[in-house]
Amino acid sequence: MIRCKDGWRISAVNKGFRVCNTYPEMVIVPKGIGDDYLRISATFRDGGRFPILSFYHGETKSCLIRCGQPLVGPTNRRCKEDETILNSLLSSTSKGVIVDTRTKAVAQNAKNKGGGCESQMFYSQWKYIYGSTPRIREIHDALVKLVELCTETNISIDRWISRLGSCGWLQFVSDMLTCAATVAQCIHCEGSAEVPVVVHGAEGTDSTLLITSLAQLLLDSDSRTIRGFESLIEREWICAGHPFSYRCAHSAFATGGITGPHESPMFLCFLDCVWQVYQQFPCSFEFTEEFLIFLFEHAYASEFGSFLGNNEKEKARFEVKTRTVSLWSYVNNPEILCTYVNALYEPNPAVLWPCVAPQSIAFWERLFLRWIRDWKQMDGIKQTVMQWKVREKELQSKVLTLRRQLLELSKDIQLTSAVH
């Protein structure tokens, strides 16, 4: 709220989770929109997920909004209150952008089940973009194939490369990165300031959250610090209602009939996308890939309560916040935190534009081959780099001290010369 006080307000319309089961009790909404409009809009959006603020870009004054799909159905139903909410985000000179994370075919087929997408007739001031990201089951199936490949012991190089490409995982990571970069581009350089961007898929609890959080990572350098990244996950995944208990019920390496119908490695896909950007901009992240792997592990099995439950309502019901310890309170302990600090980190306020060409999408060996390769040598190299960085900072400090001493001596010499 510090960045976007004007034009926005904190609403308690969802107090007691009366309007939306998967939203937190307090949400940020347009200042000129009353709670009655939000309640009506909730009846028109999948899961009651009416439009709320996800991110505000201080430089361009553009905003990132997320919600559930509109329940237009086969009769092309409309909701004037929902239209009013979205149109209140527009300036007199700009149009908005709606990014539907689904493919066009999936979005249009959803109308037969009561869902769908915004009608151009009623949302004429909005440009529509289809993100064409994979569905949760497609991502799950791709991971199953990838895990089977990674545990294969008798395989040729040609067969390995062929199966790595055909499993679909790297393509899906590329699709997510492409969609997130599109959202970031709309917010940062659409051609005019104050361009609102609305992101939704179907329910708005999976690919929607991946895209909004990844777009923020590209746009906002604070999200690339350790504490900023923790805040991003807390805000855009945990509080935003990603169903961790459903999606991460079993190990990500479980296969076949072991997993349930609601399971999908959406959060792992997000971490892989972050790792891809980290690989291309290794000095722009305060954390290391070990930190990403640490988060992956705790999303599936943890002694902390941060990833328990499917939403804030469930957390409140089971008193998770009072009966468990937060993962962040543990990892932010200085003794633990220092193990995840990137020795090459240099704060970079610029927007990151990752390359999404096929040649740029890498296979995350440190995660997927973690039990196969010996990483001790690589860890030793990283430790050496960290030691040199510490030594570099010590030398820089000495240089500054010597420069100050030299300046003081120069002043003394000038004073002495003036006296004589």
N, C-alpha and C positions, 0 to 999 in steps of 0.2 A: 504493500500500500504506500510505502514511502515514495516509490517512483511514480505512482499514478493516482495521486490524491484527487486531482481535478477530473470530474466526469465519472467517478466510480464511488461505490459505497459497499460496505460490508453488510450483507443481509443475513438475518437469522430466520428466514422463511422456512428453513429445513430443521429448525430446532426440534429435537426429539425424533428426527428422521421422518417427519410426517409427510414430506413431499417426495423425497427420493431416498430409497434405502441405501444407495451406493455413493451418495455424496456426503461430505462432512456437514456438520450442523451449521457452520458459518461459511458463506461463499461470497465472492466479489462479483458484483453485477453493475450494469450501467446505472448511474446515479438517478437518472430521470425515470426509471422503470420501477413501479410499485410492486409489492409482493403479490398482489392479486394477479397481475399479469404473469408473474413467474409461476404461480400455481396452475394457471390455465395452460401456459406453455408446457408445463410438465406433463399434462395429460396428452399432449400432442407429440411428445418426444419419447423414444424408446427408453424404458426403465425409469421414466420420470426425469431424465437427465436434460433439464432445460439449459440454455446457453449460459455459461459462466466464464469469467476471465481466467485464462491460463498464464498469459505472459504479456507484459506491456513493454514495448521498445521505446526507451526514453529518447533516443536520437530522432527517430522518424515519427514518434507518437502513434505508431501502429500498434494494434492489439491482436493477440492470438486467443481465440475463443474455442472452447470445446463443448460438445453436447452429444446426445444420442441422435439416431436417425429420425426424421420426421415420419409420423405414422399416417402417411397420406392414403395408403391402401389402393385398391383397384378403382375406387370412386374419385380419386384425386382430391381427397379431403384437404381443407385448409384451416388455418388458425390465425386469425387477424392479430391476436395478442402476440403470437410468436413472430409474426412478420414485423410488428411494431418494435419488438426487442431488437431484432437484427438491424432494422432500418435506423434505429436510434444510434447505432455505431457509425453510421455513414456521415461524412462531411458533405457540404453542398457541392463539392467539386469532384468527389471520388466515388468509385464503385468498390464494392467489397468482393472478396473471393471466398468461395466455399470449396474446400478440398474434401472430397469423399474418398476415403482411403481404399474403397472397394473398386473393383473393375466396373465398367459401365453395365455389363451384362448382369453381374451379381446384384448391383444396386437396383436395376430395373426389375429383376425377378423378385426382389424383396417386396415389391408392391403387391404381389399375389398373396403374400403372407401378412399383409397389413402394414408393412414398412414402406421403404422407398426413398426418394430424394426430393429436394425442394423443387417445386414447379416454377419454371421460368415465368409463367404468367403472374404468379403472386410474389416472386422474388426477382423482379426485373432489374434491380440495381446490383445484382450479384452475378459474377462470372463463376461458372461451374468447372471444376477440374476433377478428373478421376485419378486417384493416386495409384490404382492398380496394384495394391499390395496383396500378399497371399492371405488366405483365410487361416484360422487357428489350426484347423485339422491338417491343412497342407504343410504348415510349419512343423507340426508334430511328426507327420510321416517322413518329412525330409530329415529330421534329426534322428529318427529311428534308423533310417538307411545309413546316415553318416556314422552313427555309433557302431553299427554292424561292420561298416567298412574299416573303422579305426581299430577294431578288435580282430580283424582278419589277419591271420599269421602267414598264410601261404597264398601270396598274390603277387603278380608281376607288376612292374612299374606302369606299363601301358594300361593294364586292367585297373590299377589304383587310380590313375588320372582320369580314366573314362568314368569310373563309378563316382568319383568325387564331383565331377561335373553333372552327372545325371541324377544324383540324389536331390539336387535342387536347393540345398542349403545356401550356397554362395550366391545363387541367383536371387533368392529371397532377401538375403542381406543387402544385396545391391538394390533391389526394388525398394526396400525401406529407406535406404540412404538417399535414393533418388527422390522419393516423395518428400522426405524431410528437407532436403535441399531446395525443393520447389517451394515449400512453405516458407523457408527462411528467405528465399529470393523475393517472394511476394511481400514479406514484411519489410525487408531491408532496402530493396531497390525496384519496386514495382513501377516507379516513374513519378509517383507523387506521394507526399507524406500522408500519414493518417489513413492507411489502408487496413481495414479490419480483415482478418483471415479467420474463417470458421472451419474447424476440422471435426469431422465425425465419420464413423464407419457404420456399424449396425448398432450395437449396444453402447459403444463408446467407452469400453473398459479394457480394450486390448490394443489393436493397431492404432486407435486414436491416441492413446496415451504414449505409445512408442514414438509416434510421429511428433507430437507436441513437445515431448521431453527432448528428443533428438534435435529438433529445430532450435530449441533453446540452447542446447549445448553448442551449436554452431554459431548462434547469434551473441550469446552472453558469455564473456570470459569468466565471470564469477562462477558459472556452472562448471567450469573446468578446474576449479580448485577443489580440494578434498571436502571441505565443509560445504561449499556450494553444490557439489555433486550429491552429497548426502541430502541436502535440502531439496534438490531437484527430485530425487527418488522419493523422499518423504511426501512431497507436495503432489507430484505428477503420477505417482504409482500407488503408494500406500494410502494416502488420504483421498486420492481420486477414485478409489474403488476397484483397482485391479484385483481380481479374485485369486490371490496367491494360494489359498488353501485348495482351490479347485485345480488351478493350473500346475501347481508344484506338489501334488499329492504324493507322487513317487519320485524316485531319483530320475534325473534327466537322462540317465543311461539305462532306464528300464525300457523294455521293448515289448512289442506284440500285445498279447492279451492282458499283460500285467496292468497297463495303464487304463484309466477310465475315459469316458467320452468327453469330459470337461478339461482334460489335461492338454497343455500346450506350452512349449518353451518360449513364450512371448518375451519374458523378461531376459532370458538368455540371448534371444535374438537381438534385443536392445543392447545388451552388454557387448555382443559381437560387433554391432554397428559402431559403438563407442570405441572399441578396440581398433576398428578399421581407420577411424579418424585419428586416433592416437598414433597409429603406425605412420600416417602421412604427415602428422604435425607433432612429432615426439617431444618438442620443447614447449608446447603450448598447454600441457596438462601437468598439474601439480602431483597427480597420483600416477601410479604405475599399473601395469597389467596385472600384477599380483593383487592389487586392490580390487580389480574387477572380478578376478577369480574368487577372492574372499567373499564378495557379495553374492556371486553365483552359488557358492557352497551354502551360505546361510539362508538363501531363498528356499532351499530344499530341505535343509536340516540344520537347526540352530537351537542353542540354549537360550537365545534372546527372543523377545516377543515382537520385534519390529515387523516381521513378515508373517505373523500369525493372523488368521482370519481372512475373510474375503473383502471386507470393507470396514469403515469406522463403526457402523452399527453393530456388527458382530464383535468388534473389539470392545465396545462399551458393554455389550451383553455379558461377555466373559471376563470383564474387568482386566483386560490384557495390560493396560497401561499401569495399573496398580499392583498387579500380581507377577509381572515380569520386568526384566531390565531391558532398556533400549539398547539395540546394537550400537547406536551412535555414541552412547555414553562410554561404551567399552573401547571402540576404535579411536575415539578422540583422546584417550589417555596418551600423554606425550610419549611414553615408552612404546606403545603400540603404533601410534600414528607415524613415528619416524621411520618405521619399517616399510611404509607405503609411499614415502615421499620420492618423487622423481628428481634425481640428481641433476638432470638436464633442464629442469623447468625454468622458464623465463616468462614472466607475465606478458601476455599478448592480447591487447584489447581488440584486435581486428576480428572480423567475422571469418570463420573458417569455411572454405569452399572445397570439400573433398572431391577427388576425382572418383567417378563411379564407373569408369571404363572397365571392362572385364579383366584387363591386365592389372588393374589396381586393387582388385578385391582379393585379399589374401586368406589363406587357411590358418586359423588360429591354433597353431601347433601346441602352444603352452597349455591350452585348455584341453583340447581334444586328444592329444597324445601325452597327457600328463603322466600316465602310468606306463608308458612305453619307452620314452626317451629319458636319458639321464641329463638333468638340467644343472648339475653341480658346476660344470665349467662355465656355463652362461651366468650363473649366479655369482661365480668368482669374478668374472669380468665386470659385472654391474657393481660389485663391491669395490673393485679397483677404481672404477669411474667415480663412484661416490667419494672415495678418499681423495682423489685428485680435485674434485669440485670443492671439497672442504679446504684443501690446501690452497686452491685458487682464491677462495674468499679470504683466507688468512693473509695471503700476499697482497690482495687488493686493499685490505685494511691497513697493512703496513705502508703501502704506497701512499695512501691518503694521509697517514700520519706524517710520513716524510715530507710530503708536499706542504703540509701545514707548518712543519718546522722550518722548511726552506723559506716559506713566505714570511715567517716571523723573523728569521735571520736577515732577509732582504730588507725588511722594515727597519731593523736595528742598525744595519749598515748605512741606510739612507739617513737615519737620524744622526748617527755619528759623523757622517760626511757633512751634514748641514751645520753641526756644531763647530767643526773645524774649518 
